[in-house]
Amino acid sequence: VQGKLTEAEHYLEQALKINSNYIDAYYDLALVSINLSKTEIAKKYWRKSLILQPDYEPSIFQLSQQLYLEKSYQLSISYLNNSSSIRCLSLHLACLLSLNKKLEFLDFYQEIIKLGICNPHIGAIIDHANILFDQKLYSTFCNKSINYIMLDSIDQELFSQEDASKFIDYLKSENSKNRNQRLLKEGSQTAG
């Protein structure tokens, strides 16, 4: 794999010699650099792509996520402010929580609720905020999981109507004896 990454790095650098404004090449070089454990170089490439196109969401997210992992939360937010993608909004909320900025977190949380954004990451962030800030914030993802089941993917031959009814009743039940944690969308688990 190392050899293929080095080869990809070479060809992407050649592409930039031909066209120094090729945003995707900078983005891809950053991904290759991360996989080669060249974090600082990766950040340089993401920043270069953002100089060329400040609202380039893939670079905004990847750079901000790297900064988040480095605990540079405020710097991460400065990039996240340039995107309104769901994953960037989720990461922005996580940064505010990590900075322990309760009032800003609560304001941003209200904006996300108004947008109706639901994903397991926000659910986990809100669960953490409820503990850290001693709140009872409503997480639409965790509280309305039945709304996010893809019925088209259920095989009717293997899953009878009776089974479906039992499953729906189970999901709608608030009885804590039925399960010790809520079900998550698409089986995605976060560090919550």
C-alpha positions in Angstrom: 0.0 0.0 0.0 2.8 2.4 0.9 4.2 2.1 -2.6 0.8 2.8 -4.3 0.4 5.9 -2.0 3.8 7.2 -3.0 3.0 6.6 -6.6 -0.3 8.5 -6.3 1.6 11.3 -4.5 4.0 11.6 -7.4 1.2 11.7 -10.1 -0.8 14.2 -8.1 2.3 16.5 -7.8 2.7 16.1 -11.6 -0.9 17.1 -12.1 -0.3 20.3 -10.0 2.8 21.2 -12.1 0.4 21.1 -15.1 -2.4 23.0 -13.4 -1.5 24.7 -10.1 -5.2 25.6 -9.5 -6.5 22.0 -9.6 -8.4 21.9 -6.3 -9.1 18.2 -6.3 -5.4 17.4 -6.7 -4.6 19.4 -3.5 -7.5 17.6 -1.7 -6.3 14.2 -2.9 -2.7 14.9 -2.0 -3.8 15.8 1.5 -5.6 12.4 1.8 -2.5 10.6 0.5 -0.3 12.6 2.9 -2.5 11.7 5.9 -2.2 8.0 4.9 1.6 8.5 4.7 1.5 10.0 8.2 2.5 13.4 6.8 -0.2 15.4 8.8 1.4 18.8 8.5 1.8 18.5 4.7 -1.9 17.3 4.5 -3.0 20.4 6.3 -1.0 22.5 4.0 -2.7 21.0 0.9 -6.2 21.3 2.4 -5.4 25.0 3.2 -4.1 25.5 -0.4 -7.4 24.1 -1.8 -9.3 26.5 0.5 -7.3 29.5 -0.7 -8.4 28.6 -4.2 -12.0 27.9 -3.2 -12.9 28.9 0.4 -16.2 27.0 0.4 -14.8 23.7 -0.8 -16.6 21.4 1.7 -14.4 18.3 1.4 -11.3 20.3 2.5 -13.2 22.3 5.1 -14.4 19.1 6.7 -11.1 17.1 6.5 -9.0 20.0 7.7 -11.4 20.8 10.5 -11.6 17.2 11.6 -7.8 16.9 11.7 -7.7 20.1 13.8 -10.4 18.6 16.1 -8.3 15.5 16.6 -5.4 17.8 17.5 -7.6 19.6 20.0 -7.4 22.8 18.0 -11.2 23.3 18.4 -11.3 27.1 17.9 -9.2 26.9 14.8 -11.4 24.1 13.5 -14.5 26.2 14.1 -12.9 29.0 12.0 -12.9 26.7 9.0 -16.3 25.1 9.8 -18.0 28.5 9.7 -17.5 28.4 5.9 -19.8 25.3 5.4 -23.3 24.4 6.2 -23.0 20.7 5.4 -24.5 18.4 7.9 -21.1 16.8 8.8 -19.6 20.2 9.2 -22.4 21.4 11.5 -22.0 18.2 13.5 -18.3 18.7 13.9 -18.9 22.4 14.8 -21.2 21.3 17.6 -18.6 18.8 18.8 -16.0 21.6 18.9 -18.2 23.8 21.0 -18.8 21.0 23.4 -15.1 20.2 23.6 -14.4 23.9 24.4 -17.0 23.7 27.2 -18.8 26.7 25.7 -22.2 26.0 27.1 -24.1 29.1 25.9 -22.7 29.0 22.4 -23.3 25.2 22.3 -26.9 25.7 23.3 -27.5 28.4 20.7 -25.9 26.3 18.0 -27.9 23.3 19.1 -31.1 25.3 18.6 -30.0 26.1 15.1 -29.4 22.5 14.3 -32.8 21.5 15.8 -34.5 24.1 13.6 -32.8 22.5 10.5 -34.1 19.1 11.5 -30.7 17.5 11.3 -30.6 14.0 12.7 -27.5 11.7 12.7 -25.8 9.4 15.3 -23.0 11.9 15.8 -25.3 14.7 16.9 -27.1 12.2 19.0 -23.9 11.3 20.8 -22.8 14.9 21.2 -26.2 15.8 22.7 -26.0 12.9 25.1 -22.5 14.1 26.2 -23.9 17.7 26.6 -26.7 16.4 28.7 -24.2 14.9 31.1 -21.6 17.7 31.0 -24.0 20.6 31.1 -26.6 18.9 33.3 -29.3 19.4 30.7 -32.1 17.5 29.2 -31.6 18.4 25.6 -33.9 16.7 23.0 -32.1 14.6 20.5 -34.3 14.0 17.5 -32.1 11.2 16.3 -32.2 9.2 19.5 -35.9 9.9 20.3 -37.4 9.2 16.9 -35.4 6.3 15.5 -38.5 4.7 14.0 -38.7 7.5 11.5 -35.3 6.6 10.1 -35.8 2.9 9.3 -35.6 2.2 5.5 -38.6 0.0 4.9 -37.6 -0.6 1.3 -34.6 -2.7 2.5 -36.7 -5.2 4.5 -37.2 -8.5 2.7 -40.8 -9.4 3.1 -40.2 -13.1 2.6 -37.9 -13.2 5.6 -39.6 -10.6 7.7 -43.4 -11.2 8.1 -46.0 -8.5 8.8 -46.3 -9.9 12.3 -42.5 -9.6 12.8 -42.7 -6.0 11.5 -45.5 -5.1 13.9 -43.6 -6.6 16.9 -40.5 -4.7 15.8 -42.4 -1.4 15.4 -44.0 -1.9 18.8 -40.6 -2.6 20.3 -39.1 0.6 18.8 -42.1 2.7 19.9 -41.9 1.4 23.5 -40.5 3.7 26.1 -40.4 0.8 28.6 -36.7 0.6 29.7 -37.2 -3.1 30.5 -37.3 -3.8 26.7 -33.8 -2.6 26.1 -30.9 -0.8 27.9 -30.2 1.7 25.1 -32.0 3.1 22.0 -31.3 1.7 18.6 -29.1 3.7 16.2 -29.6 4.5 12.5 -28.0 2.1 10.1 -26.2 0.5 13.1 -23.7 3.3 13.3 -22.1 3.6 16.8 -20.4 6.6 18.0 -18.1 7.2 21.0 -21.1 8.1 23.2 
